[in-house]
Amino acid sequence: MRADRKLGQWLKGHINHDGAKGLGSKVGYKNQLTSKDKVSLEDVKIDKQKSHLFQKMASLPDDKFEEIVEANFPLFVYRIISL
């Protein structure tokens, strides 16, 4: 689960979130990388559902994440409690 969380952190900064056509942007949103430097989920062979789950894991506070890890929750339980 820790590796999935790390992947979620990486995905947040390196995946193009501009939409299917790469158009649009959020006002005031600053990317560390330009859109041309970012990759797609297809490029890294990750589907949208896993990407979403890993990014949700990455956004959890450390104490909440450690609580889930220590309880040894299976991934499907994590999905239910994180909705």
Order of alpha helices (4+ residues) and beta strands (2+ residues): alpha-alpha-alpha-alpha
